Amino acid sequence: MGGNTGGSALLFAALGDRTRLWLVARLCDSGPMSIASLTVGSRVTRQAIRKHLQVLEEAGVVRGRRRGRERIWRLERRRLYEAQRYLDLISRQWDAALGRLRDLVEK
């Protein structure tokens, strides 16, 4: 966080897509999975899933490891905790700004 706005912007850009959020939720619920497993129950093609996973990997949200012929994808929870801390910081700043505004209006 502190001064890493480029990394945070990349993180939030990666999470700012409905399909990528769905992939993060699937990995969070089910643990490490292959692209074939991630595609089950989805109307998204394997190729599209692969592209979304690459974006998430570039942002540090997931990591893929080879296991035999497959690549198994897992969450990098540290990055999700970073996003949560960043949002908590923004929330505290917003609450402080609203408090100052309330004090100003009440005077």
PEGIUR-V621506 format. One line per field, one symbol per residue. phi: phi as a letter, one per 20 degrees, with the letter a starting at -180 (. if undefined). burial: 1 if it has 16 or more other ideal C-beta (glycine too) atoms within 10 Angstrom, else 0. Layout:
phi->???
burial->???
This chain:
phi->.indffffffffffeedgfffffffffffdngbefgfffgmceeffffggffffffffeneccdcfcmeddddcfdggfffffffffffffffffffffffffffff
burial->00000001011001100001001101100000111001100000000010011011001111110000000110110011011001000000000000000000000
